[in-house]
Amino acid sequence: MGYVIAREALISRLAEHKGSRIVFTNGCFDILHVGHVRYLKEAKALGDILIVGLNSDESVARLKPGRPVNNQDQRAEILAALEMVDYVTIFYENTPYELIKLLKPDVLVKGGDWKIADIIGADLVAEVHSLPFTPGISTTGIIQKIRQLKD
């Protein structure tokens, strides 16, 4: 089980993991689904420590109007409960660029719907991966299905 931790505390905690391969990913993780779980497992397999940068409620609302469905504290707690996640830290900016710059991970990971050239922070990290996307599974798709069922 991982920890929900402020970025300042995370920076000092990472000092305890000297020599470990640090993997960073980020996202909204609004409604957790099997695509997220598969993706996070694959991300963790790329290193020793997996950090998830979680978009704050405010940044999700700016990027995806009408969302989030679940608030940042709930989203963070659910992510931290997953065995493959070591740390969850919330960021308030639209992108995790400044967080990546501070944490200096060894590996940066995003889902397969991102081209490596478009991944925020790719210029800061030596190893960048765009992991396979699980077709037909998305938070947006789940929300649409719920709306259809409601009608």
Sequence and secondary structure as in RCSB ss.txt:
>XXXX:A:sequence
MGYVIAREALISRLAEHKGSRIVFTNGCFDILHVGHVRYLKEAKALGDILIVGLNSDESVARLKPGRPVNNQDQR
AEILAALEMVDYVTIFYENTPYELIKLLKPDVLVKGGDWKIADIIGADLVAEVHSLPFTPGISTTGIIQKIRQLK
D
>XXXX:A:secstr
  EE  HHHHHHHHGGGTTS EEEEEE   S  HHHHHHHHHHHTTSSEEEEEEE HHHHHHHSTT  SS HHHH
HHHHHHSTT  EEEEE SSSSHHHHHHH  SEEEEETTS GGGSTTTTT SEEEEE   TT  HHHHHHHHHHHH
 
